[in-house]
Amino acid sequence: MRSILAAAAALAISGAASADFALGQPITANGWGDGPFATQVGTWAGQGFHNIGGVNQWVDPFFTAFFMTISSTLAPGHLSIVLDWTTFGPGDFPTIGMDFLGLKQDGTIVEVSASIGSVVTNGNDVFWTAAGASLAGAPVKIDIFQIPAPGALALVGLAGLTARRRRA
């Protein structure tokens, strides 16, 4: 019986590891602003990836006094990203956006929300936009939810079986 439980636990852990967001996971984050002062920041501007759980400060390549900060936190099945454009001069841009590409490969992003602007997903990527003027007063929080990994659900079930066996 113990070998069956050990095999189930190993399978559950490997399933969870392959499907869930991971602390330190690099993500492509491409920021942009349109209008007469069009700009870009982040990965495609050569400023690197954002690692989940970390903080980056990206500078406008044309006007170096303007910068934005991106940070993220992780909980099981839930990734929160905070974008602070307040020091970027966001009112100079009719629209500001951020594309998060390659977050998932299995289509398990099921829900997204944003405190400012609008956000959509195709199951793997997340696309956020807002009016530049709406970003002058506060950072925006983007919440990304995924389907729980089968391995994570198996761990919950395994814990229940173990607890039941101990009580018996």
C-alpha positions in Angstrom: 0.0 0.0 0.0 2.8 2.4 0.8 4.4 1.9 -2.6 1.0 2.8 -4.2 0.8 6.0 -2.1 4.4 6.9 -2.9 3.8 6.4 -6.7 0.6 8.5 -6.5 2.5 11.2 -4.6 5.3 11.2 -7.2 2.9 11.4 -10.0 0.9 14.2 -8.4 4.1 16.3 -7.7 5.4 15.9 -11.2 2.0 16.9 -12.6 1.8 19.9 -10.4 5.3 21.0 -11.3 4.6 21.0 -15.0 1.3 22.9 -15.1 1.4 25.5 -12.3 3.0 28.9 -12.4 6.4 28.8 -10.7 8.3 31.2 -8.5 11.2 32.6 -10.6 9.6 31.6 -13.9 10.7 34.1 -16.6 7.8 35.6 -18.5 7.9 37.8 -21.6 6.4 41.2 -20.7 6.1 43.7 -23.5 4.9 47.2 -22.6 4.0 49.9 -25.0 2.4 53.3 -25.3 0.9 54.7 -28.5 0.4 58.2 -29.8 2.9 60.9 -30.9 5.4 59.8 -28.3 5.1 56.0 -28.9 7.3 53.9 -26.8 8.0 50.4 -25.6 9.5 48.8 -22.4 10.2 45.3 -21.2 11.3 42.2 -22.9 11.0 43.3 -26.6 12.8 46.6 -25.7 15.8 44.5 -24.6 15.2 45.0 -20.9 14.9 41.3 -20.1 12.2 39.1 -18.8 10.1 39.5 -15.6 10.6 36.6 -13.2 7.5 35.7 -11.3 7.9 36.9 -7.7 10.4 39.6 -8.6 10.5 43.3 -9.3 11.7 45.1 -12.4 12.1 48.7 -13.2 12.0 49.5 -16.9 13.0 52.8 -18.4 11.6 54.5 -21.5 14.4 54.1 -24.0 13.8 57.6 -25.4 13.0 59.6 -22.3 15.1 58.1 -19.5 13.4 60.1 -16.8 10.3 58.0 -17.4 10.2 54.5 -15.9 7.6 51.9 -14.9 7.8 49.2 -12.3 6.4 45.6 -12.6 6.1 43.2 -9.7 4.3 39.9 -9.1 3.2 37.6 -6.4 2.2 34.0 -6.6 -0.4 31.8 -4.8 -1.6 28.4 -5.9 -3.3 28.8 -9.2 -3.2 32.6 -9.0 -0.7 35.1 -10.3 -1.0 38.8 -9.4 1.0 41.3 -11.4 1.2 45.0 -10.4 2.2 47.6 -13.0 3.1 51.1 -11.8 3.1 53.5 -14.7 2.7 56.6 -12.5 6.3 57.8 -13.0 6.1 57.2 -16.7 4.1 60.2 -17.7 1.2 58.0 -18.7 -1.1 61.0 -19.7 1.2 61.5 -22.7 -0.1 58.3 -24.3 -3.7 57.7 -25.4 -3.3 54.0 -24.7 -0.8 52.0 -22.7 -0.6 48.2 -22.8 1.3 45.2 -21.7 1.4 41.8 -23.4 2.4 38.8 -21.3 3.4 36.1 -23.7 4.0 32.4 -23.1 2.7 32.4 -19.5 1.2 28.9 -20.2 1.5 26.4 -23.0 -1.5 24.2 -22.1 -4.4 26.8 -22.3 -5.2 26.6 -18.6 -5.5 30.4 -17.9 -9.3 30.6 -17.3 -9.9 34.1 -15.8 -8.2 37.4 -15.8 -9.2 40.8 -14.2 -7.6 44.2 -14.0 -8.2 47.0 -11.5 -7.8 49.6 -14.3 -8.4 49.1 -18.0 -9.3 45.9 -19.8 -7.6 42.5 -19.9 -8.2 39.4 -22.0 -6.6 36.0 -22.4 -6.4 33.3 -25.0 -5.6 30.7 -22.4 -1.8 31.0 -22.7 -1.2 34.8 -23.1 -2.6 37.8 -21.3 -3.2 41.2 -23.0 -3.9 44.4 -21.0 -4.7 47.9 -22.1 -5.8 51.2 -20.5 -6.2 54.8 -21.3 -2.9 56.5 -20.4 -4.6 59.2 -18.3 -6.3 56.6 -16.1 -2.8 55.4 -14.9 -1.6 58.7 -13.5 -3.0 58.1 -10.0 -2.5 54.5 -9.1 -0.8 51.2 -10.1 -2.9 48.6 -11.9 -3.3 45.1 -10.5 -3.8 42.2 -12.9 -5.0 38.9 -11.5 -4.5 35.8 -13.6 -6.2 32.5 -12.6 -5.5 29.1 -14.0 -7.3 25.7 -13.8 -5.7 23.8 -10.9 -3.2 21.3 -12.2 -4.3 17.7 -12.1 -1.3 16.9 -9.9 -2.3 19.6 -7.4 -5.8 18.1 -7.2 -4.3 14.7 -6.7 -2.2 15.9 -3.8 -5.4 17.2 -2.1 -7.1 13.9 -2.7 -4.0 12.0 -1.4 -4.0 14.1 1.7 -7.6 13.3 2.3 -6.9 9.6 1.9 -4.0 9.7 4.2 -5.9 11.6 6.9 -8.8 9.1 6.6 -6.5 6.1 7.0 -4.9 7.6 10.1 -8.3 8.1 11.7 -9.4 4.6 11.0 
